[in-house]
Amino acid sequence: MLLLLVAHLAMALAAPALMSWLGRRAFLVLAIAPASATVWALTQTSAVLRGDLPTEVVEWVPGLQLELAFRMDTLSWLMLLLVGGVGALVLVYCSAYFSAKAGGLGRFGGVLVAFAGAMLGLVVADDMLLLYVFWELTTVFSYLLIGHYADRKASRRAAMQAIILTTAGGLAMLVGLILLGESAGTYRLSEIIASPPGGTLATVAVVLLLAGAASKSALIPLHFWLPSAMAAPTPVSAYLHAAAMVKAGVYLVARFAPAYADLTAWQVIVIALGCGTFLVGGYRALRQHDLKLVLAFGTVSQLGLIVLLVGLGTKSAALAGLALIGAHAMFKATLFLVVGVVDAATGTRDLRRLSGVGRALPVTATAAGLAVASMIGLPPFAGFAAKEAAIEAVRQDGEGWVGATVLVAVTLGSVLTAAYGLRFLWGAFATKASVTHAPVAEGEPESVGPGEPPAVTRPSLVLVWPALTLAVLGLAVAVLPGLGDKLLSPYAATYPTGDPGHLVLWAGITPTLLLTLLILAGGALLFVGRAPVERFQARLRTGPEADHLYRRTMRRLDDVSADVTAITQRGSLPFYLGGILVVFMALAGTALYTGTSLPVEVRGWDSPGQLVAGAAIVIAAVLTVRARRRLKAVILVGMSGYGVAVLYLLHGAPDLALTQVLVETITLMIFVLVLRRLPAYFSDRPLAVSRWVRLAIGVLVGGTVAVLTLVAPGARMHVPQSIDFADEAYSFGGGKNIVNVVLVDIRAWDTMGEISVLLVAATGVASLIFRQRRHAVPNRVSEVEVDHTASSGVWGTDDDRDRMASLRRRGVSTPAQDAHAQPRGAPSIGSAIAGSRAWLRAERTLAPQRRSVIFEVVTRLLFHTMVVFAAFLLFSGHNTPGGGFAAGLVVGIALIVRYLAGGRYELGEAAPVHPGLLLGSGLFLSAGVGLVALLGGAEVLQSVIVEIALPVLGPVKLVTSLFFDVGVFLVVIGLVLDILRSLGAEIDRQGEETGADDMGTPADAPTPAEVSR
């Protein structure tokens, strides 16, 4: 079963390539996937009959008891035959239905095969959470298939309507599955059905499950989405809405009925929805003029009957329901395919305009006649055997007024089925005395004048024989009722009550046969009197219909959402933050007040140093909110961060203190870069009332957090997992630095996710800043070498000359100016770079007034020292404070310092590498090291310790997590470098081009070095 799912996935992914290579013939190749499921199910028939049910279980996440569990019983076997068999024939049909020039066929074919795979997984899943995953996959794929004609408003609206309703029902079903699984203590479907949990919780869960089934199978009052979905291509209607998707809800009811059909809530819901849908769908089908809409409302009607039968809770009704599932899939898929043939041959589906089609398309008409005969219950067809069994079951097992009501509903619904079945056959193929030019849409005038019937063209045989095959199968399976009874009765036997029923073609002259004859006669009378019936329906006022109520509700919901958005999304960041804090304070404060108590003894501090650091943090925070200059506020925020680092250090956490200091330093420097693009002062101060409100919120939230900090340590109920980290860090991770081992081993998956987020963040920042494609490497000094052969001295390229002119406008010293300004014999910029007189390689690209010799000297002395220190932190971090993250931050600070001292060309000299290369290499190295553990039989990202003895160095212990740490190191450097290139170098370049920044800052605005000083 898992292999079949993989085959469907592979075929779906290959569909676009196959379609571009083979064209429409690729549908024939795609049909192999569902056909293989049918063949496999047929090979397992004897095993299913013996009760030796095929089962597969793959452990997924054992710690969470998540598993891929599959199991095929009689119900799954039948559904698999229908899903695979009808799906294969529909894909063959598609190879002739779509035009060779039609667009989007690759996507359509892939989605259709993926939908077939999702249905396969749904009907064989033995884990309820896995069943829900496949359930929602069918919802998503059906949305894509219904909306295939994306340029048509009707298709888009129908797809959106279907996904909204079925997703809402799916969410309700998910809650029911969780309630049921938690009540039973297992999510294994077979175990719950064998021993169902009871009680109020189980009843609520069952009601939610039925809500999901009602939305999927288009039961009232949600039935209207199925007729709207007829905007999809006809093959989609034939598969999703006759044999597959809508059967998912039927399958859910049939799956849980053996366990819960005796519940009163179940009985009330199933009988009400089943009978109501059966009657409403049949009634609405009688007034449709579009052939697809006749079949759509007929499908709604038949789904109500099937749900009623499989949900009644008796063995005989269940047997009839299962037989009707198979018969319905065959005759309704046939009829939808026939409509596609008629539409392709005539160009219309309006039964008022069609005439003489049966004579022109005799084979197609034959297929339709066989399918209609099965649908209305004529012998000897599968539909007759199933409906005879259904009427017999309802008549025999019904008790009291409920049983009588159900019997009347089934009888009336069957009369309507016979009537619209004959109406369909007559409308599509009969030769009419006169036809009309009539609109297709429901609700418009019946006729706008007489006209000629459309011309009929001869369709491809590939369009005809899939429908004929299914129609003949409906006859073939009926002539062997004993075989069907033998194949389906094991499922019916799982129901707790009732006498076993039987599938027969002839049981003699019985009340059931007489009732069947009465039904056929009533249907024939309704068909003969179709004109007065239509006039009666047109005059009858039934109130607002469900689809109109849905649209009105959605419009009201849009209005309410717009009003709520206008109130809450005001564009004010203080308002948003205040709302978040108020909600947090209300929830946390309520929990603290009602469910906790403060500790009896509270120790304010362990040492005076903690009190000093805490006071500094508080003072800096208060001054921050009162600061009007942005730079002052940034510095004060940094002081709070450094104070937190002091607290970490005083509490014996040097790793955290080191990381905090480095992060605060880099954050401050990045703020310096950003401040160049912002005004020096904040906006106007808030009004007095607003300031007091903000103060109150701040004080209350701070107090709430303080109380939480006091209460949380005493509220622990279990032993913390970290209590064993010290031993595990050394024995499993091979290191003595617990913090670093936690990052690269114990919680390596978290670190992997975090560095992935860093990569995405760096890419996002750069994408917002760069106006054009990023250069492969940063600008270097070599790009501005002086051309000494020129009399005036120019830069080497046109772009360089433009940059030189821009620098001159800004008063920046250029290489040519330096060459003319220098006394005779003074070194040129080229010699200065090569010689020992330049402290930094790009110092001459800065104007003299913008340089700081002290800063340049300090940078020259510290840069390499910081890089060496970072290497020490990297390689010693597994046993002492440090690690890849801290080492990367140190190198990042070194790069920032060098950029602040020498500008963007100095950054290019310091790191002549594309940041993306560092980011990608780091992530690839970390992930690759994680996979290396698999080669040694360990788990992903598990450390492998190698101990060797070297001749001179002695015993050496190598831990593979070191390379993971190197990957983190590279990612952090790449992040800082990308931010420097975007917020620093690229903004400098844009300023040189425009003479002013985007905020209107003059060209003589301070450089990063001046701001930092």
N, C-alpha and C positions, 0 to 999 in steps of 0.2 A: 504493500500500500504506500509506503514511503517512497519507494522507487517510482511508482506511478505519479506521485505528486512532483517528484523531481523531473520526470519526463515532461509533464505539463509545463513546469516552470522553464525548462530548457527550450521547449518548443515555442513558448510565448516570447522568450527573449530573442529567439532566432527569427521570429515572424517578419520583422521589418526587412532583414537581409534577404530572406527567402522571397518576399514579395517584390523587392527590387530586382531580384535575379530571375524569378519565374513568372512574375506578373500574377494574374488571377489564378493560375494553376497552383500557386503556393497553398491555396486553401485545401487542395487535395492532400498535400503533404501534412498540413496542420491537422487534418482529420485523423491522422494516425494516432495522435495522443488520446483523444476520447475513445477511439475504437479499441485501443489497447486495454482501456479500463473495462470495456464491455467483454472483451475476450477473456480477460483475467477473471471477471465475475462469473462467467459461464463455466470456466474451469473449476471454480470453487463451489459449484452447485451441490455436488454430492456431499462435500464436507459440511456445508451449511445445513443440509437436510439431516445429516447424522447428528448434528449438534456439536460437531468439532469445529467451532467457529474460529476463523483465521484471526490472529491477534498479533500485534506488534507494539512493543513498548521501547522507547528510546529515552534514557535519562537525559534531561536537559539541565536543570539546576536542582540537584538533589537536596541541597540545603533548604530550598524553598518548596520542595516537593512538587516541582514543575517537571512534567514529562510529556513526551509526544506519544500518546497512547491511542492506538487504532484497533478497532474491532468490527467485524462484519457479521451481522446476524441476518435473519430473513428480511427485515425491513430495509437494512442497509443494502442488502443484495439487490432487492428490487429497485431501489432508488439509484444504485450504481448502474444497473442496466439501462435505466431511462436516461440518466445524465450522460452516460457514455454513448449509447446508441443513437439517441436523438441528436446529441451534439455532433457526432461524426456525420450524420446525414445532413444536418444544417450547414456544416462547413463545406460539404460537397456542393450543396445548393448555392452557397455563396460564390463558388467559382464561376457560375453562369449568371447569377443575379446582378452582380455589380458590373458596371461598365469598365472596360479595359483602361479608360482614361480617368476613372474615378480617383480622387485623392484620398489620402489617409487610410488606404487599405492595410498597410503594414501595421499601423497602430490598432486598427479595428480587429484584424486577425489575431494579433497578440493578446489584446484584451479579452476577446471571445474565448481563446484557449485558456487564458488565465482564469476566467470565470468558471469554465468547466473544471479546472483543477481545484478551485475554491469550493465548488459544490461537491466534488469528490471528497475533499477533506472534511467537509461539514457532515456528510452522511456516514462516514466511517470513524469519526472522532469519538473516542471513549473517555475523553477528559472534557469537562464542561467549559473550562477556560479556553481550551484549544478549539472547541466547538464555537465559542463566541468569536474567536479570531477569524475563523473561516466565515462565520456569519457576516461579520463586518466587511470582510474582503468581497463577498458577493454584493454587498451594498455599494461599495466603491466602484467595482467593475460594472455593475448595472448602471450606475450614474454615467460612466464614460460611454457605455454602449447606447443608452437612451439618448444621450446628447451628442451622438456621432455627427449629426448634421448641425454643427455648431453655428453655422451662419443663419439658421432658422430660429426665430424667436420661440416658436412652439416647442421645438426640441429642447432648447435651453430651459424653458419654463418647466417642461415635463420632467427633465432630469433633476432639476432643483427640487421640485415637489416630491419626487420619489425619494431622493436621498434624505430630505428633511424628515419625512414621515417614517421611513424605515429606520433611520438612525435613532430617532426618538424612541421608537419601539424597541430597538436593539439595546439602548441604554437601560430602559426599564427591565428588559430581559436579563441584562448583566447583573443588576441588583438582585433579581430573583435567583439567578444562578449562585451568586455569592451567599445569599441567605441560606439557600438549600445546601450548598457545600459546607458552610460552617455548622449548620445544624447536624448534618450527617457525619461530619469529621472527615470527609473525603470528597474529592471532586471527580472521582471515577464514576462515570455515568452508569455503567452496568451494575455497580455495587449499590448505587442509590435506588435504581429501579427494583433491584432484588430485595432491598430492605429500606423502604422509604421512611424518612423521618416524618413525624407528625407534629401536631400542635399549631398554635396560631401563627408562628413564624413560617412554618411550612405552607400554611394556607396563603399567607401574604405572598410568599415566593411564587406559588403556583399561579396566582392572579397576575403577577408581573410577567411570568412566562407566557401566559395567554395574551397579554398585551403585546408582547413582541411578536407572537405568532399572528395576531390580527393585523398588525402593520405590514408584515411581510407577505401575507396571503391575501391582502386587500379585502378584509372583512369589514362590514359596516361598523362604524361610520367612516372608515378610512378607505373605502373601496374605490374612491374616485381617482386615485393616482394611477391605477392600472389602465383604464381607458385613455387617460391623458398620455400614458407612455406609448401609445400606438404611434406617436410621432417618430419613434425609432424605426430603423430599417426593418423590413418584414422578417428577415432571418432572426433578428433579435426578438421580435414578438413571438416567433415560432418556438424559440428555445427558452428564453427567460420567462415568458409569460404563459407558456403552455406546459413545459416539461421540467423546468429547472428552478428559477428563482422563487416563483410563487409557491412552489412545492416545498420550499424550506420551512415555511410556517406550518404547512400540513405535516411535514416530517416531525417538527417539534411537538405538535399535539399528539401525533401517533407514538412518539418516543416516550412521553411521560404519562400517557393515558393509562397503561397497565398499572401504574402505581397510584395515580391520583384521580381516576375517573369517578370514584365513589364519593368524593368530596362534594358537598352541596354547592359551594362556590363554583367549582369546576362545572357541575351539571348546569347551573343557571347560565353561566357565561357561554358555554359551548352550545347549548340549545338555542339561546337567544340569538347569538351571533350567526350560528349555522343556518337556522331557519330564516332569519331575517335577510341574510346575504343571499340565500338561495332564491328567495322571492323577489327581492329588490333587483338583483342582477337580471333575472329572467324578464321582469316587467320592463326594465330599461332597454333590454336588447330588442324588444318588439318595436320600438319607435326609432331605431337607428336606420340611416340610409347608407352610411359608409360600411362596407363589408367588414373592415377591420374592427370598427366599433361594435358591430353586431357580435363578432367573436369575442371582443374584449369584455363586454358585459355578460356574454355567455360564460366566459371563463370565471368572472366574479361569481356568477350563480353556481357553477359547478364546484368552485372552491368551497363555498358555503356548505354544499351537500357533503363533500368529502370530509371536511372538518367535523360536521355533525356525526357522520358515521364512525370515524376513528375515535371520536371523543365521547360517544355515548357510554362506552364502558362495558359492552357485551361482546362475547366472542363472535357471534354471527354478524353483528354490525361491523366489527373490526375486519372480518374477512371480506365483507362486501366493500368496505372502504378501501382496503388494500387493492382489491381487484379494480375498483373504479379509478384509483391512482394510475394504474398502468393503462387502463382503457382510455382515460382522459388524455394522458400524454400522447397516445398514438393518434386519436381522432382529432384533438385540437391542434397539435403540431401539423398534421396533414392539412387541416383547413386553413391555417395561416400560410403555409407554403402555397396552397392553391390560390389564395388571394394575391400572393406575390406574382404568380404566373398570370392571373387575369389582369392585374395592374400593368405588368410588363407588356402584355399582348394588346391591351386596349387603351392604356393611358388613363384609366379612371377606376375608382372603386365604388362609385355611386351606383347602387342597384337600380335607381330610377333611369339611368342612362344606358344600362347594359341590356342587350337583347341579342339573341342568337349566338351567344358565346358557346353554349353547349354543343351546337352543331359544328362550330368551327374548331372547338378543342374537345373532342370526345374523350380522349384519355384523361385529360384534366377533370372533365365533368364526372367521369367514372370514379376517379379517386375521391372527389368531393362527395359523390353519392354514397360511397362506401363509408366514408367518415361520418356523414350526417346520419346514416342509418344506425351506426354504432352509438352516436351521441344521443339520439332520441329513444334508443332502446328497442330497435327492431331485431328479431332473431335472423340469422344465427351469428351475432357479432358480440365482441367482448363487452360492449356497453350494455347489451341486453342481459347477459349473464350477471354482470355486476349490479344492475338496477333491480333485477329480479331478486337477487340475494338481499339488496338493501331494503326493498319494500317488505320482503318476508321478515327480515330481522326487526324492522320497526313495528310491523303488525303483531309479531309474536311476543316480542320482549317489552313492548310498551305497556305501561300500567297507568290506569286512572286517566284524568284529564290531561296530564302531561304527555302520556303516550298517544292519546287521541290527537292532541295538538300537533305533535311531531308528525304523525301519519298524515294529517290534513295538509301540513306544510309541504311534506315530501310529495304528496299527490299533486297539489297545485303547482309547485315548482316544476315537476316533471311535465305537466301540461304546458307550461310556458316554454320549457326546453324543446318540446316537440314543435311548438308553434314557431319559435325563432329559428329552429333548425330548418324547417320547411321554407321559411321566409328567406333564409340565406341561400338555399339551393335554388329556389325560384328566382331570386333577385340576381344571382350571379350567372345562371346558365339558361334560363327559360327564354323563349322567343315571345316578346311582348307585342301587343297590338300597337302600342304607341309608347314612346319614351319622351322624357322631358329634359330640358337643360336645367339641371337642379344643382344648387350648391352642395358641397360636401359637408360643411360644418353643421353640427347639430344646433337646432334652435332657430335656423333661418327658414324662410318660406319654402314650402314643399316643391313649388314649381314656378319657373319664370317663363314658361312657354314651351311649346312642342319643339322637338328637334329630331335629328337623325341619330341612330346609334353609332358609336365609334367603330372605326375599322378594326378588325382583329388580325394581328400578325401571328405567324407561326412561331411559338417559343422554342428554345433549345430543349432537347430531350433531357439534358442534365437538370433543367429546372423542373421537369415533370416527374422523373422516376423516383426521387426521394419521397415526394408526397405519396406516390402510388405504392411505394414499398411499405410505408407506415400504414396506409389504408388496408393493404392486403394482410399485414401482420395482425391488424385488428380483427380480421376474419379468421386467420389461421389459429390464433391462440384460443378463439372461442370454441372451435370444433373439438377441442380437447379439454373440456372443463375439469375432468378428473385430474389431469396433470396440474392445472392451475390450483385446484383445491389442495393437492398434495404439497405444492411448493409454498403456498401462502398460509396454510393452516398452522404451521409451527408458531408464527407470530400471533395469530388469533388465540392460540392456546395460552398465551401469557396473560390474557385478561382474566380477572377473577370471577366474573359472573356470566350467566347466560349459557344457553346450549350451543354447541358447535354448529355452525351453519355449513352450507355446501354450495358450491358453484355448479349449476346444472343448466342445460339448454331446454330440457323438457321435464317437468315434474307433474304432468297431467293437468287436468282442469281443476285449478285451485283458485281460492279467492284472490291470491296474488296475481295470477294470470288474468283474471277478470278485471282487476284493478288496472293492470297494465293496458289492457284493451281499452278501458275507459279513458286512461291517460292519453293514449294515441288518438282516440276519437275526439277528445277535447282539444288537443293540439291542432288536429286537422280543422276543426270548426273555427278556432281562432285564426288559423292561417287563411281559410276561405273568407272569413269576415275581416280581413286585415284593414280594409279601408275604414269601416266604422270604428274598428278598434283604435286606429291611429287618430281619428277625429275625437274619440272619447278621451284618449290620453292628452291630446292637445288642449281640450277644454278643462280637464281635471286640474285643479289647483292643489298642489301637494306641499306648498310652502317653499322656503329657500332650500336649494339643494346643497349637498355636502361640499361640493367643490367651490360654490359661491361663498359659503360660510368660511371655508379655508382661506380663500383669497381676502375676504373681508378681515379675518383675524390677522393675517399676515400684514395687511395694510395698517391695522391698528397697532400691531406690534412694532412696525417701523416707526409710526408716529411717537409711540411711547419711548422707544429707544432714542429717537432724535431729541425728545424733550429731556430725557435723563442725561444724554451726552452733553446737551447745551448747559446743563446745570453743573455737571461734574468735570467736564473737559473744558475748562475756562482758559487754558493757556497760562496758568499761574503755577509755577513750580512750588512756591510756598504753600499755596492752597492744597496741591496734591500731597506734599510732604506732611502738612498738618493733618489732612484726612487720614493718611496712613498711620500716623502716630496716635491720633485719637482712637482709631479702631483698635490698635495694639493695646493702648492703655485701658480701654474699656474691657476687652476680652481678658487680658492678663490680670488687670485689677480685680475683676469679678472673681476669677479663679483664685486669686490670692486671698480675697476677703472671705470667700465662702468655703474654701477647701483646704486652707493651710493655716499655719500659725508660725509666728516668728520664733527663732531659737532663743532659748533662755539666756545663754551666755554668748556675747558677741565681743570679739577682740578686734579693736580698731586697727592695730598695726603690730608688726613684729619688731621693727626697729625704727628709730627716728628718720632714717633715710627714706623709708617708704612714705612717711608723712610729708617730708619735704617734696618728694617727687609728685605725690598726689596733689599737694597744694599748687605746685607749678603747673600741673595739667589743668586744674580748675581755673587758675588765673588766666592761663593762655586761652582757654576756651571762652571765658567771659570777654576777654579783650578781643577775641576774634569776631564775635558777633557785634561788637561795637565799632570795629574798624571800618573806615570809609575807603581807604586806599586798598586796592586789590593786593598789591605786593605785601603790604603790612599784614593783611589777613592770611595770606599764604604762609608767611614766616611764622606767625603765631600758631597756625595749624601744625606746622612742622615741629614747633616746640612741644605741643601736646604729644605728638608721636614720639619724639625723643624721650619725653617723660615716661611714656609707656615702656619704652625700651629699658629705661633705668629700673622700673618695677620688675620687669622680666629678669634683669640681671640680679637684683636683690633677692629674688625668689629662687635663684639657682638655675636659671634657664639661659645659659649663654648663647645657645643656638638661636633661640627666639629673639634675644636682644640683638644679636648680630644681624639677623635678617630684618628686624624692625628698623634698625639704624640705616641699613642699606636701602630698604624700600623707601623710607622717608626722604633720604638724600636724593634718590632718583626722582621721586615724586616732586620734590621742590624744584629740581632742575628742569623737569618737564613743564611745571607751572611757569617757570621763567620764560620758556619758549612760547608758551601760549599767551602770556601776558603781553607780548609784543603786538598781538592782534586785537587787544582789548583796551578800552579806555582805562586811564589810570585810576579813576574813582568808580565806585558802585553807583547804581542809579539812585534816584531820590529816596530818602529814608521813608519808611512807612508812616502812616498816620499814628497818632498817639494811641488811639483805641486798638489799632491793629498790633502795635508794639506790645501792649499789655497782654493781648490775647496770645501772642507768640511766646511771651515770657511765661505765661501760665502753663501753656502746653509744654514748654521746655522743662519747667520745674516738675510738673506732674509726671512726665515721661521719665525724667531722670530719677525721681523718687521710686517709680514703679520698677525700673531696671535695678535700682539699688536693693529694693526688697526682694526681687527675684534672685539677685546674687546671693542674698543671705539665706533664702529659703531653699534654693535648688540643691546645694550640696547635702542638705539633710533629708531631701526627699528621695534619695536613691534607695531602691528596693532590692536591687540585685548587685552582685559583685561585678565591678567594672571589668571589661575585657582587657583593658590596658594593664591590669595588675600583673599579667604574665609577660608583658612586652619586653621587660629587661632580659629575661632568660631566653625568650624566643628570638629576640633581636640577634643574640650572639650564636645561639645553636642553629637557627634556620637562616638568618641573614648574614652571619659571619662578621658582625660589627658590634662595637661597643657604644657607638653613638646612637642612642635609641631613636632620636628624632630623625636622623638621616635614614636609618634602616626602615623606619615606618614609611617614609616617603618613597623609597625605591624598592621595597620588598613587601612589607605587611599590607600597605595600602597603595601598592603600585598602580592599581587600576584607577584610583582617584587621581594620582599624579599624571597618569596618561591622559585622562580627561582634561586636567587643568592645563597641561602644555598644549593640548589641542585647542583649547579656548584662547590661550595666548596667541597662537598662530593666527586664528581667525580674527582676533582683535587687532593684531598688527596689520593684517591685510586690509581690514576695514578702515583703520585710520589712514593708511596710505592711499586707499582708493578715494577717500574724501578730499585729500589734499592735492594729489597730482592731477593736473589738468590734462595731461597727455600721457602717452606710454612712458613708463619708467625706464630710465637708462639701465643698461646691464650692470654697470658699476658706477659708483659715485664719481663726480668730477675730481680730477687730480691736477696737481700743479703742472704736470707735463703738458696739459692742454693749453696753458697760457705762457709757454716759453717765448722769450723775445726772439724775433727774427732779426738777427744782427746784420743781415745783408741789406735790409731796408733802411733808407736814410732816416725815416722817422720812427722806425720800430713799431711793428704791429704784431698782433697775435696770429697764430697760424691758420685759422679757418674763418669763414664768414661769421659763424656763430660766435667765435671768440672775439672778432672785431666788434660785433654788436654788443657783446657783454662789456668790452672795454669802453665803448662809448657810453654805455649805461653807467658804468662805474665812474667815469669822468664826470658825468652830470651830477652824480651824488657826492663828488668830492673825494672819491676813493682813489688812492694811489694805484696806478696801473704799472705793469712791467715796463712799458715804453717810457712813461713819465719818469720812473725810477732811473732808467738808463740814461735819459737826458739830464736828469737832476743831479746825478752822482758826479763827483769830481773826476778828473782824468785819472785813470788808473784804478778807480774803485771797481770792485767786482760787480758783474751783472747779476741779474736774479738767478741765471743758470749757474753761475759759479758760486753764488752765495748758497744755493741749495746744495751744491756738491761739496762746498767747503765746510769749515768748522765754525764760521762766524754766525750762522743762522741757528737760533735756538729751536725754531720750528720750521718745517719745510715750506709752509705756505704763509709765513709771516709777512712777506712783501706784497701779498695780495690784499692786505688791509691798509687803509689810510693811516698815516702816522698818528693822527689824533684819536684813532680808534684802537690803538695798540696799548698793551701793558707789558712792559719788559719783565717786570717782576712776575706777573702771571705766566708769561711764556717760559721763564727760567724754572719756576716751580713746576710747571707742567712737564718740561723736559726732564726734570729730576724724578718726578713721581710716576709718570706714565708706565715706564717699564717695571718700576718697583711694584706698582699695583697689579700689573699683569702677572708678575712672578708670585705675588701674594695670592692671587686668584688661583694659580696653578697649585699652590700649597693647600689652599682650602679645598680644592677639587679632589686631590688625591688623598688628603688626610681626613676628609669629612666623614668617612665610614667609621672612624674610631674616635675622632676628636671633633670639636665644633667646626662646622663648615659644610661642604657638600656642593653639588652642582648648581643649585639655585643661588646660594650665597656667592659662589665663585663667579657665576654669570653676572650677578649684580655688580660685583667689584669691577669686572672688565667693562660693564656698561657705564659705570661712573667714570672710569678712566677715559672712555671714548667721549663722554659728555664734556669732561674737563678739557680735553684736547680740542673739541669743536668750539667750545666757548672761548678758548684762547686764540685759535687760529682760523676759525671760520669754516665754511663748507669745503674749501679745497684741502684744508688740513684734515678734515674728516675723511676725505677720499684717500689721503696718504696714510692715515692711521688704519683704515679698514677698507682696502680696495677689493671688496667682495660684495656680491649681491646679497642683501639680507634674506631673500627667499631661499638662497642656497643653504644658509645656516639654519633657517627654520625647518626646511624640508629635511635636511640631513639629520638634524637633531631628532625630529619626530620619527624618521625612518630608523635611526639607530636605536632609539628606545623601544620601538615596536619590534625591531628585528631581534634585539636581545631577549625580549619576552618570548619570542618564538623559538629561540635556541633551546630553552628549557624542555621543549617538547621532544627534542632529539634525545635527551637523556631520560625520557620517560616521566618527567615531572610535569607540573601544570604550567600554564602560560604565566609569564612574569615571575616565576619562582626562581630564586637565586640558586646558582650552581657554584659550589665552592671547590676550588682546585688548589691543592697544597703540593708544592714541589720543593726540592732542596737544590739550591744552586751552589756551585763550588766556593765562591767567595762570599756571597751574600747570606748563605745559609738557608734555613727554611723560609719559604715565601708562600703566603696565602693569597690567592687571587679569587675575588668574588665577581661573578658576572654582572651583578648590579652596579659595579663601577661604570661599566659601559652605558648602562641605563642613565646613570648620573651624568655622564659625558653628554648624552643626548639632551638632558635637561639644561645643561650648561650652554650648549649651542643654541637651543631654542631661546633662552633668556637673552643671550647676546644678540641673536637675530632680531628679537622683539625690540630691544633698545636701539639697535642700529636702524631698524625700519622707522621707528618713531623719530629718531634724529634726522633721518633723510627726509621725512615728510614734514614734521613740524619745524625742523631747523633748516636744512640745506635747501629743500624745495621752496620754502617760503622766502629764503634769501634770494634764490634765483628769480622767483616771480617779482620780488621787489626790485631787483636790478633791471628787469625788463620793463616794468611799468613806471619806475621812479617813485612809486608810493604803494603801500600795501592795500589790500582789499577793503580795509576799514577806513581808508582815507588818511592813514598816517603819513606824514611827510617823508620824503626820501632821506632826510637827515635824522630819522628816528634812531634811538639808541640800538646798538647791536646787542646780541646776547651777552657778550663779554661785559659791555657797559652796564647792562641791567643787573648782571650777577655781581658786579663790583658795587 
